[in-house]
Amino acid sequence: MSITAPAGFVAAGTSCGTKRSGELDLALVATDDARAVPAAGVFTTNLAAAAPVVVSRAHLKSRGGHAAAVVVSSGNANAATGLQGLADAERICALAGGGLGVEPSEVLVCQTGLIGVAMSMAPIETGMAPLVSARAAGAEAAGRAAEAMMTTDTFRKEVVVEGRGFRVGGMAKGAAMLSPHMELPDVFAHATMLAVLTTDARCGPSDLAAALAGAVDSTFNRMTLDGCTSTNDTVVALASGRGDVLPGPGELAAALERACGQLAEMMAADGEGATKLAKVLVTGAASDVEAYRAARKVAESALVKCSLNGEDPYWGRVVSELGSAGVAFEIDRVEVAFGGTVVCRRGVAAEHDPEMVRAHMKQRSLKITCDLGMGSSIATVLTCDLGHGYIDENRTTS
């Protein structure tokens, strides 16, 4: 049980035919009494934002940060589809709203799949009523919803975090086209990655929005699989207010951050063709911005990612990326370590036990630490390796 673990939520997943495979492709998360509750969303900064992003932003704004449901369809991104795409996204909300007995503007919509391909609404037109009718609490309904989000994912991504007197549940999808950079409209700047979070914490829209913005910025926005920012990246959260206590300062934000962090790690580990999950930690940077910039430069390097796939601790590629990251850098101050074993000190090869490094590189989870020696700022970015599976998946339209 994940998305339905917090009190007050139901979910469903069905196959309507958007995916030709017949797999689950339409998901719903809703309040169990069809009432709109505090809601927040963060969305892609890509200027080619997809129709569902445009519609969900508008619905949140028009309802003052309240929503009763989220619909997710997979198989078509409904991006670069013009005015018809916007009409289709609005129609999805109207169909769900009609079934639930709520206004269309109280429904948010997320979509994922092919970009630039016109949607066929017929499957969703016929599939929405069965989806709404199937909504339920419990693990089975939550699991079906999480599965219906998937595109090239190899497993469902679900999480439950226990707070003091409240819970956070979450589900997400994403295995490629992952370099999220999302912002909360009008408040905070910050494979397609989609995430839906629920909580029974008692909070208002502004508190939820602030907590979600911080959680996304420190987790999803610190992950990159291939350096590609999707047209559809979205994270939404709904709060039923059914929890036992009012969370203390920072408690909701901390719980959301834990949930988002766990989902982000699942995404990075499930990158298309990935065999390694890697954390790139940069320390000793001149500023927080520079620490993040340097970590992201290493994490997005195709050469470094190929080295990870080959289990080759080629630290020279790491140093090269740090030197071209546009941050304060002096090579004779740089230190690089793999799994805690220093292999480069003061910009040159360091004496070390190669067997320890070799053993670390064979693990599924890797850590690269880079000390710039220029200050005290730190940043971490999640990534994965680059292997043949990624190319096989993306060498044609997918």
C-alpha positions as a Markdown table, in Angstrom:
| # | Residue | x | y | z |
|---|---|---|---|---|
| 1 | Met | 0.0 | 0.0 | 0.0 |
| 2 | Ser | 1.5 | 3.3 | -1.0 |
| 3 | Ile | -0.6 | 6.1 | -2.5 |
| 4 | Thr | -3.6 | 5.0 | -0.5 |
| 5 | Ala | -1.7 | 4.6 | 2.8 |
| 6 | Pro | -2.6 | 8.1 | 4.1 |
| 7 | Ala | -6.2 | 8.3 | 5.3 |
| 8 | Gly | -8.8 | 9.7 | 2.9 |
| 9 | Phe | -7.5 | 8.4 | -0.5 |
| 10 | Val | -8.5 | 5.8 | -3.1 |
| 11 | Ala | -6.9 | 4.7 | -6.3 |
| 12 | Ala | -7.4 | 2.6 | -9.4 |
| 13 | Gly | -5.6 | 1.5 | -12.5 |
| 14 | Thr | -7.0 | 0.0 | -15.7 |
| 15 | Ser | -6.1 | -0.8 | -19.3 |
| 16 | Cys | -8.1 | 1.3 | -21.7 |
| 17 | Gly | -6.0 | 0.7 | -24.9 |
| 18 | Thr | -3.7 | 3.8 | -25.0 |
| 19 | Lys | -0.9 | 1.3 | -24.8 |
| 20 | Arg | -1.1 | -1.2 | -27.7 |
| 21 | Ser | 0.4 | -3.9 | -25.5 |
| 22 | Gly | -2.8 | -4.1 | -23.4 |
| 23 | Glu | -0.9 | -3.2 | -20.2 |
| 24 | Leu | -2.4 | -1.0 | -17.6 |
| 25 | Asp | -2.3 | 2.6 | -18.9 |
| 26 | Leu | -4.8 | 4.8 | -17.0 |
| 27 | Ala | -4.6 | 5.6 | -13.3 |
| 28 | Leu | -6.6 | 7.6 | -10.8 |
| 29 | Val | -5.9 | 8.9 | -7.3 |
| 30 | Ala | -8.8 | 10.7 | -5.6 |
| 31 | Thr | -10.1 | 11.7 | -2.2 |
| 32 | Asp | -12.5 | 9.0 | -0.9 |
| 33 | Asp | -15.3 | 11.5 | -0.5 |
| 34 | Ala | -14.7 | 13.3 | -3.7 |
| 35 | Arg | -14.0 | 16.6 | -1.9 |
| 36 | Ala | -11.3 | 19.0 | -3.0 |
| 37 | Val | -8.4 | 19.2 | -0.6 |
| 38 | Pro | -5.2 | 21.3 | -0.4 |
| 39 | Ala | -3.1 | 20.4 | -3.4 |
| 40 | Ala | 0.2 | 21.6 | -4.9 |
| 41 | Gly | 2.2 | 20.9 | -8.0 |
| 42 | Val | 5.7 | 21.4 | -9.5 |
| 43 | Phe | 6.1 | 21.3 | -13.2 |
| 44 | Thr | 8.8 | 21.2 | -15.9 |
| 45 | Thr | 10.6 | 24.4 | -16.9 |
| 46 | Asn | 10.8 | 23.1 | -20.4 |
| 47 | Leu | 9.2 | 25.8 | -22.6 |
| 48 | Ala | 7.7 | 23.1 | -24.8 |
| 49 | Ala | 5.5 | 22.1 | -21.8 |
| 50 | Ala | 2.9 | 19.5 | -22.6 |
| 51 | Ala | -0.8 | 20.1 | -22.6 |
| 52 | Pro | -1.4 | 18.3 | -19.3 |
| 53 | Val | 1.2 | 20.5 | -17.6 |
| 54 | Val | -0.6 | 23.6 | -18.9 |
| 55 | Val | -4.0 | 22.4 | -17.8 |
| 56 | Ser | -2.9 | 21.2 | -14.3 |
| 57 | Arg | -1.2 | 24.5 | -13.7 |
| 58 | Ala | -4.3 | 26.4 | -14.6 |
| 59 | His | -6.6 | 24.2 | -12.5 |
| 60 | Leu | -4.5 | 24.6 | -9.4 |
| 61 | Lys | -4.4 | 28.3 | -9.9 |
| 62 | Ser | -8.2 | 28.6 | -10.5 |
| 63 | Arg | -9.0 | 26.5 | -7.5 |
| 64 | Gly | -6.6 | 28.3 | -5.1 |
| 65 | Gly | -4.5 | 25.2 | -4.6 |
| 66 | His | -7.2 | 22.6 | -4.2 |
| 67 | Ala | -8.0 | 19.4 | -6.1 |
| 68 | Ala | -10.0 | 16.2 | -5.6 |
| 69 | Ala | -8.3 | 13.9 | -8.0 |
| 70 | Val | -5.3 | 13.2 | -10.3 |
| 71 | Val | -5.6 | 11.2 | -13.5 |
| 72 | Val | -2.5 | 9.7 | -15.1 |
| 73 | Ser | -2.4 | 8.3 | -18.7 |
| 74 | Ser | 0.6 | 6.5 | -20.2 |
| 75 | Gly | 1.3 | 5.8 | -23.8 |
| 76 | Asn | 1.1 | 9.3 | -25.2 |
| 77 | Ala | 2.7 | 12.4 | -23.7 |
| 78 | Asn | 0.1 | 14.8 | -25.4 |
| 79 | Ala | 3.0 | 17.2 | -26.0 |
| 80 | Ala | 3.5 | 19.3 | -29.1 |
| 81 | Thr | -0.1 | 18.6 | -30.0 |
| 82 | Gly | -1.4 | 22.1 | -30.3 |
| 83 | Leu | -4.9 | 23.3 | -29.3 |
| 84 | Gln | -6.4 | 19.9 | -29.8 |
| 85 | Gly | -4.0 | 18.5 | -27.2 |
| 86 | Leu | -5.2 | 21.1 | -24.7 |
| 87 | Ala | -8.8 | 20.3 | -25.5 |
| 88 | Asp | -8.0 | 16.6 | -25.0 |
| 89 | Ala | -6.3 | 17.2 | -21.6 |
| 90 | Glu | -9.3 | 19.2 | -20.5 |
| 91 | Arg | -11.6 | 16.5 | -21.7 |
| 92 | Ile | -9.8 | 13.9 | -19.6 |
| 93 | Cys | -10.4 | 16.1 | -16.5 |
| 94 | Ala | -14.1 | 16.5 | -17.5 |
| 95 | Leu | -14.5 | 12.8 | -17.9 |
| 96 | Ala | -13.0 | 12.1 | -14.5 |
| 97 | Gly | -14.8 | 14.9 | -12.9 |
| 98 | Gly | -18.1 | 13.7 | -14.2 |
| 99 | Gly | -17.6 | 10.2 | -12.9 |
| 100 | Leu | -16.5 | 11.5 | -9.4 |
| 101 | Gly | -19.2 | 14.3 | -9.3 |
| 102 | Val | -16.7 | 17.1 | -9.1 |
| 103 | Glu | -15.8 | 20.1 | -11.3 |
| 104 | Pro | -13.3 | 19.4 | -14.1 |
| 105 | Ser | -11.1 | 22.1 | -12.7 |
| 106 | Glu | -10.8 | 20.1 | -9.5 |
| 107 | Val | -9.0 | 17.3 | -11.4 |
| 108 | Leu | -5.3 | 17.4 | -12.3 |
| 109 | Val | -3.9 | 15.4 | -15.2 |
| 110 | Cys | -0.5 | 13.9 | -16.0 |
| 111 | Gln | 0.4 | 12.1 | -19.2 |
| 112 | Thr | 3.5 | 10.3 | -20.4 |
| 113 | Gly | 4.6 | 8.6 | -23.7 |
| 114 | Leu | 5.4 | 9.7 | -27.2 |
| 115 | Ile | 5.9 | 13.4 | -28.0 |
| 116 | Gly | 4.4 | 15.1 | -31.0 |
| 117 | Val | 1.9 | 12.3 | -31.7 |
| 118 | Ala | -1.8 | 13.2 | -31.7 |
| 119 | Met | -3.9 | 11.5 | -29.1 |
| 120 | Ser | -6.7 | 9.1 | -29.7 |
| 121 | Met | -9.3 | 10.0 | -27.1 |
| 122 | Ala | -11.5 | 7.0 | -27.8 |
| 123 | Pro | -9.7 | 4.6 | -25.4 |
| 124 | Ile | -9.9 | 7.2 | -22.5 |
| 125 | Glu | -13.5 | 8.0 | -23.4 |
| 126 | Thr | -14.5 | 4.4 | -22.8 |
| 127 | Gly | -12.0 | 3.6 | -20.1 |
| 128 | Met | -12.7 | 6.4 | -17.6 |
| 129 | Ala | -16.0 | 5.1 | -16.3 |
| 130 | Pro | -14.6 | 1.7 | -15.4 |
| 131 | Leu | -11.5 | 3.4 | -13.9 |
| 132 | Val | -13.6 | 5.6 | -11.6 |
| 133 | Ser | -15.9 | 2.7 | -10.6 |
| 134 | Ala | -12.8 | 0.6 | -9.7 |
| 135 | Arg | -11.4 | 3.1 | -7.2 |
| 136 | Ala | -10.7 | 1.7 | -3.8 |
| 137 | Ala | -8.4 | 1.9 | -0.8 |
| 138 | Gly | -5.8 | -0.8 | -0.2 |
| 139 | Ala | -2.6 | -2.1 | -1.6 |
| 140 | Glu | -4.0 | -3.8 | -4.7 |
| 141 | Ala | -5.7 | -0.5 | -6.0 |
| 142 | Ala | -2.6 | 1.5 | -5.2 |
| 143 | Gly | -0.3 | -1.0 | -7.0 |
| 144 | Arg | -2.5 | -1.0 | -10.1 |
| 145 | Ala | -2.4 | 2.8 | -10.2 |
| 146 | Ala | 1.4 | 2.8 | -9.9 |
| 147 | Glu | 1.7 | 0.2 | -12.6 |
| 148 | Ala | -0.5 | 2.1 | -15.0 |
| 149 | Met | 1.9 | 5.1 | -14.9 |
| 150 | Met | 4.8 | 3.0 | -16.2 |
| 151 | Thr | 6.3 | 3.3 | -19.7 |
| 152 | Thr | 9.8 | 1.9 | -20.0 |
| 153 | Asp | 10.0 | 1.3 | -16.2 |
| 154 | Thr | 10.8 | -2.2 | -15.2 |
| 155 | Phe | 9.2 | -2.0 | -11.8 |
| 156 | Arg | 6.6 | 0.0 | -9.8 |
| 157 | Lys | 7.9 | 2.8 | -7.7 |
| 158 | Glu | 6.0 | 3.2 | -4.5 |
| 159 | Val | 6.8 | 4.5 | -1.1 |
| 160 | Val | 5.2 | 5.2 | 2.3 |
| 161 | Val | 6.8 | 7.5 | 4.9 |
| 162 | Glu | 5.5 | 7.6 | 8.5 |
| 163 | Gly | 5.4 | 11.0 | 10.2 |
| 164 | Arg | 4.4 | 11.9 | 13.7 |
| 165 | Gly | 0.7 | 11.4 | 13.5 |
| 166 | Phe | 0.5 | 11.5 | 9.7 |
| 167 | Arg | 1.6 | 9.6 | 6.6 |
| 168 | Val | 3.0 | 10.4 | 3.2 |
| 169 | Gly | 2.4 | 8.0 | 0.3 |
| 170 | Gly | 3.8 | 8.2 | -3.1 |
| 171 | Met | 4.1 | 6.6 | -6.6 |
| 172 | Ala | 6.2 | 7.6 | -9.5 |
| 173 | Lys | 7.4 | 6.7 | -12.9 |
| 174 | Gly | 10.6 | 7.4 | -14.8 |
| 175 | Ala | 13.4 | 5.5 | -16.5 |
| 176 | Ala | 14.8 | 7.9 | -19.1 |
| 177 | Met | 14.5 | 11.4 | -20.4 |
| 178 | Leu | 15.3 | 12.3 | -16.8 |
| 179 | Ser | 17.0 | 15.5 | -15.9 |
| 180 | Pro | 14.2 | 17.2 | -14.0 |
| 181 | His | 14.1 | 20.9 | -13.5 |
| 182 | Met | 10.8 | 21.9 | -12.1 |
| 183 | Glu | 9.3 | 25.0 | -10.6 |
| 184 | Leu | 6.3 | 25.8 | -8.4 |
| 185 | Pro | 4.3 | 28.5 | -10.3 |
| 186 | Asp | 4.2 | 31.9 | -8.7 |
| 187 | Val | 6.0 | 30.8 | -5.6 |
| 188 | Phe | 9.4 | 29.0 | -5.9 |
| 189 | Ala | 11.8 | 28.4 | -8.7 |
| 190 | His | 13.6 | 25.2 | -8.8 |
| 191 | Ala | 11.6 | 10.1 | -19.1 |
| 192 | Thr | 9.5 | 12.0 | -18.2 |
| 193 | Met | 9.2 | 11.8 | -14.5 |
| 194 | Leu | 5.8 | 11.8 | -12.9 |
| 195 | Ala | 5.1 | 11.5 | -9.2 |
| 196 | Val | 1.9 | 11.7 | -7.2 |
| 197 | Leu | 2.0 | 12.1 | -3.4 |
| 198 | Thr | -0.7 | 12.0 | -0.9 |
| 199 | Thr | -0.7 | 12.8 | 2.8 |
| 200 | Asp | -3.2 | 12.9 | 5.6 |
| 201 | Ala | -1.3 | 15.7 | 7.3 |
| 202 | Arg | -3.3 | 18.7 | 8.3 |
| 203 | Cys | -2.1 | 21.7 | 6.3 |
| 204 | Gly | -3.2 | 24.5 | 4.0 |
| 205 | Pro | -2.3 | 24.9 | 0.3 |
| 206 | Ser | 0.5 | 27.3 | 0.9 |
| 207 | Asp | 2.2 | 25.1 | 3.5 |
| 208 | Leu | 1.9 | 22.1 | 1.3 |
| 209 | Ala | 3.2 | 24.1 | -1.7 |
| 210 | Ala | 6.3 | 25.3 | 0.3 |
| 211 | Ala | 7.0 | 21.8 | 1.6 |
| 212 | Leu | 6.7 | 20.2 | -1.8 |
| 213 | Ala | 8.9 | 22.8 | -3.5 |
| 214 | Gly | 11.7 | 22.1 | -1.0 |
| 215 | Ala | 11.3 | 18.4 | -1.3 |
| 216 | Val | 11.4 | 18.4 | -5.1 |
| 217 | Asp | 14.4 | 20.8 | -5.2 |
| 218 | Ser | 16.6 | 18.6 | -3.0 |
| 219 | Thr | 15.6 | 15.2 | -4.6 |
| 220 | Phe | 14.1 | 15.0 | -8.1 |
| 221 | Asn | 15.9 | 18.2 | -9.2 |
| 222 | Arg | 19.2 | 16.6 | -8.0 |
| 223 | Met | 18.8 | 13.6 | -10.3 |
| 224 | Thr | 19.9 | 13.2 | -13.9 |
| 225 | Leu | 19.9 | 10.1 | -16.1 |
| 226 | Asp | 20.6 | 11.5 | -19.5 |
| 227 | Gly | 20.6 | 15.3 | -19.2 |
| 228 | Cys | 17.2 | 15.5 | -21.0 |
| 229 | Thr | 14.5 | 17.7 | -19.4 |
| 230 | Ser | 11.0 | 16.3 | -20.3 |
| 231 | Thr | 8.1 | 18.3 | -21.6 |
| 232 | Asn | 5.8 | 16.5 | -19.0 |
| 233 | Asp | 7.8 | 16.4 | -15.7 |
| 234 | Thr | 5.2 | 16.8 | -12.9 |
| 235 | Val | 5.0 | 16.2 | -9.2 |
| 236 | Val | 1.7 | 16.8 | -7.5 |
| 237 | Ala | 0.6 | 16.4 | -3.8 |
| 238 | Leu | -2.8 | 16.2 | -2.2 |
| 239 | Ala | -3.4 | 16.5 | 1.6 |
| 240 | Ser | -6.6 | 15.1 | 3.1 |
| 241 | Gly | -6.1 | 16.6 | 6.6 |
| 242 | Arg | -7.2 | 13.4 | 8.3 |
| 243 | Gly | -4.1 | 13.0 | 10.4 |
| 244 | Asp | -4.2 | 12.9 | 14.2 |
| 245 | Val | -2.0 | 15.9 | 14.9 |
| 246 | Leu | -0.9 | 19.2 | 13.2 |
| 247 | Pro | 2.7 | 18.6 | 12.0 |
| 248 | Gly | 5.3 | 20.7 | 13.7 |
| 249 | Pro | 7.5 | 23.2 | 11.8 |
| 250 | Gly | 9.4 | 21.3 | 9.1 |
| 251 | Glu | 7.9 | 17.9 | 9.8 |
| 252 | Leu | 5.7 | 17.7 | 6.7 |
| 253 | Ala | 8.6 | 19.0 | 4.5 |
| 254 | Ala | 10.9 | 16.4 | 6.0 |
| 255 | Ala | 8.5 | 13.6 | 5.3 |
| 256 | Leu | 7.9 | 14.7 | 1.7 |
| 257 | Glu | 11.6 | 15.0 | 1.2 |
| 258 | Arg | 12.1 | 11.4 | 2.4 |
| 259 | Ala | 9.4 | 10.1 | 0.1 |
| 260 | Cys | 10.7 | 12.1 | -2.9 |
| 261 | Gly | 14.2 | 11.0 | -2.1 |
| 262 | Gln | 13.3 | 7.3 | -2.1 |
| 263 | Leu | 11.3 | 7.6 | -5.3 |
| 264 | Ala | 14.2 | 9.5 | -7.0 |
| 265 | Glu | 16.7 | 6.7 | -6.1 |
| 266 | Met | 14.3 | 4.1 | -7.5 |
| 267 | Met | 14.1 | 6.1 | -10.8 |
| 268 | Ala | 17.9 | 6.5 | -11.1 |
| 269 | Ala | 18.4 | 2.8 | -10.4 |
| 270 | Asp | 15.8 | 1.9 | -13.1 |
| 271 | Gly | 17.3 | 4.0 | -15.8 |
| 272 | Glu | 16.9 | 2.4 | -19.3 |
| 273 | Gly | 19.7 | -0.2 | -19.6 |
| 274 | Ala | 21.2 | 0.9 | -16.3 |
| 275 | Thr | 23.4 | -1.5 | -14.3 |
| 276 | Lys | 24.6 | 1.0 | -11.7 |
| 277 | Leu | 23.2 | 3.7 | -9.5 |
| 278 | Ala | 25.7 | 6.4 | -8.7 |
| 279 | Lys | 25.9 | 9.3 | -6.3 |
| 280 | Val | 28.2 | 12.1 | -7.3 |
| 281 | Leu | 29.2 | 14.1 | -4.2 |
| 282 | Val | 31.1 | 17.3 | -4.7 |
| 283 | Thr | 32.7 | 18.9 | -1.6 |
| 284 | Gly | 34.9 | 21.9 | -1.1 |
| 285 | Ala | 33.2 | 24.1 | -3.7 |
| 286 | Ala | 33.2 | 27.8 | -3.5 |
| 287 | Ser | 29.4 | 28.1 | -3.3 |
| 288 | Asp | 26.3 | 25.8 | -3.2 |
| 289 | Val | 25.6 | 26.7 | -6.8 |
| 290 | Glu | 29.0 | 25.8 | -7.9 |
| 291 | Ala | 28.9 | 22.5 | -5.9 |
| 292 | Tyr | 25.7 | 21.5 | -7.7 |
| 293 | Arg | 27.0 | 22.6 | -11.1 |
| 294 | Ala | 30.2 | 20.6 | -10.7 |
| 295 | Ala | 28.3 | 17.5 | -9.5 |
| 296 | Arg | 25.8 | 17.7 | -12.3 |
| 297 | Lys | 28.6 | 18.1 | -14.9 |
| 298 | Val | 30.2 | 14.8 | -13.7 |
| 299 | Ala | 26.8 | 13.0 | -13.4 |
| 300 | Glu | 25.8 | 13.9 | -16.9 |
| 301 | Ser | 29.1 | 13.1 | -18.6 |
| 302 | Ala | 28.6 | 10.4 | -21.2 |
| 303 | Leu | 32.3 | 9.4 | -20.7 |
| 304 | Val | 32.0 | 9.1 | -17.0 |
| 305 | Lys | 28.7 | 7.1 | -17.3 |
| 306 | Cys | 30.4 | 4.7 | -19.8 |
| 307 | Ser | 33.2 | 4.2 | -17.3 |
| 308 | Leu | 30.7 | 3.3 | -14.7 |
| 309 | Asn | 29.1 | 0.8 | -17.0 |
| 310 | Gly | 32.5 | -0.8 | -17.7 |
| 311 | Glu | 33.3 | -0.8 | -13.9 |
| 312 | Asp | 36.4 | 1.3 | -14.8 |
| 313 | Pro | 37.5 | 3.8 | -12.1 |
| 314 | Tyr | 38.9 | 6.2 | -14.7 |
| 315 | Trp | 39.3 | 9.3 | -12.5 |
| 316 | Gly | 40.8 | 11.3 | -15.3 |
| 317 | Arg | 37.4 | 11.7 | -16.9 |
| 318 | Val | 36.0 | 13.0 | -13.7 |
| 319 | Val | 38.8 | 15.6 | -13.3 |
| 320 | Ser | 38.3 | 16.7 | -16.9 |
| 321 | Glu | 34.6 | 17.3 | -16.3 |
| 322 | Leu | 35.2 | 19.2 | -13.1 |
| 323 | Gly | 37.7 | 21.5 | -14.9 |
| 324 | Ser | 35.1 | 22.3 | -17.6 |
| 325 | Ala | 32.2 | 22.8 | -15.2 |
| 326 | Gly | 32.6 | 26.6 | -15.1 |
| 327 | Val | 33.3 | 26.7 | -11.3 |
| 328 | Ala | 36.3 | 27.8 | -9.2 |
| 329 | Phe | 38.9 | 25.2 | -9.9 |
| 330 | Glu | 42.6 | 24.6 | -9.4 |
| 331 | Ile | 43.8 | 21.2 | -10.4 |
| 332 | Asp | 46.4 | 20.9 | -7.7 |
| 333 | Arg | 43.7 | 21.1 | -5.1 |
| 334 | Val | 41.4 | 18.4 | -6.5 |
| 335 | Glu | 40.8 | 15.0 | -4.8 |
| 336 | Val | 38.7 | 12.2 | -6.3 |
| 337 | Ala | 37.6 | 9.0 | -4.5 |
| 338 | Phe | 35.6 | 5.9 | -5.5 |
| 339 | Gly | 33.7 | 4.4 | -2.7 |
| 340 | Gly | 35.8 | 6.2 | -0.1 |
| 341 | Thr | 39.2 | 5.2 | -1.6 |
| 342 | Val | 41.1 | 8.2 | -2.9 |
| 343 | Val | 42.5 | 7.6 | -6.3 |
| 344 | Cys | 43.5 | 11.2 | -7.2 |
| 345 | Arg | 45.1 | 13.7 | -4.8 |
| 346 | Arg | 46.2 | 17.2 | -5.6 |
| 347 | Gly | 45.3 | 16.6 | -9.2 |
| 348 | Val | 47.5 | 13.6 | -9.8 |
| 349 | Ala | 47.3 | 9.8 | -9.2 |
| 350 | Ala | 47.3 | 8.8 | -5.6 |
| 351 | Glu | 48.7 | 5.5 | -4.1 |
| 352 | His | 45.7 | 3.2 | -3.3 |
| 353 | Asp | 44.6 | -0.4 | -3.0 |
| 354 | Pro | 43.2 | -1.1 | -6.5 |
| 355 | Glu | 41.4 | -4.2 | -5.2 |
| 356 | Met | 39.3 | -2.1 | -2.9 |
| 357 | Val | 38.3 | 0.2 | -5.8 |
| 358 | Arg | 37.7 | -2.8 | -8.1 |
| 359 | Ala | 35.4 | -4.3 | -5.6 |
| 360 | His | 33.5 | -1.1 | -5.2 |
| 361 | Met | 33.0 | -0.7 | -8.9 |
| 362 | Lys | 31.4 | -4.1 | -9.1 |
| 363 | Gln | 28.6 | -3.1 | -6.8 |
| 364 | Arg | 25.2 | -2.0 | -7.9 |
| 365 | Ser | 25.4 | 1.3 | -6.0 |
| 366 | Leu | 28.5 | 3.5 | -6.5 |
| 367 | Lys | 29.8 | 6.7 | -4.9 |
| 368 | Ile | 32.1 | 9.2 | -6.5 |
| 369 | Thr | 33.4 | 11.9 | -4.2 |
| 370 | Cys | 35.1 | 15.0 | -5.6 |
| 371 | Asp | 36.8 | 17.5 | -3.3 |
| 372 | Leu | 37.5 | 20.8 | -5.1 |
| 373 | Gly | 39.4 | 22.3 | -2.2 |
| 374 | Met | 38.0 | 25.8 | -2.9 |
| 375 | Gly | 35.5 | 26.3 | -0.1 |
| 376 | Ser | 33.0 | 24.5 | 2.1 |
| 377 | Ser | 30.0 | 23.9 | -0.1 |
| 378 | Ile | 28.6 | 20.5 | -0.8 |
| 379 | Ala | 26.1 | 19.0 | -3.3 |
| 380 | Thr | 25.0 | 15.5 | -4.4 |
| 381 | Val | 23.5 | 14.5 | -7.7 |
| 382 | Leu | 22.1 | 11.0 | -8.5 |
| 383 | Thr | 22.8 | 9.3 | -11.9 |
| 384 | Cys | 23.2 | 5.9 | -13.5 |
| 385 | Asp | 25.6 | 4.4 | -16.0 |
| 386 | Leu | 25.3 | 4.5 | -19.8 |
| 387 | Gly | 25.1 | 1.1 | -21.5 |
| 388 | His | 23.8 | -0.7 | -24.6 |
| 389 | Gly | 20.3 | -1.0 | -23.2 |
| 390 | Tyr | 19.8 | 2.8 | -23.3 |
| 391 | Ile | 20.9 | 3.0 | -26.9 |
| 392 | Asp | 18.7 | 0.0 | -27.9 |
| 393 | Glu | 15.7 | 1.7 | -26.3 |
| 394 | Asn | 16.2 | 5.1 | -27.7 |
| 395 | Arg | 17.7 | 4.6 | -31.2 |
| 396 | Thr | 14.2 | 4.6 | -32.6 |
| 397 | Thr | 11.0 | 6.5 | -31.6 |
| 398 | Ser | 10.1 | 5.3 | -28.1 |
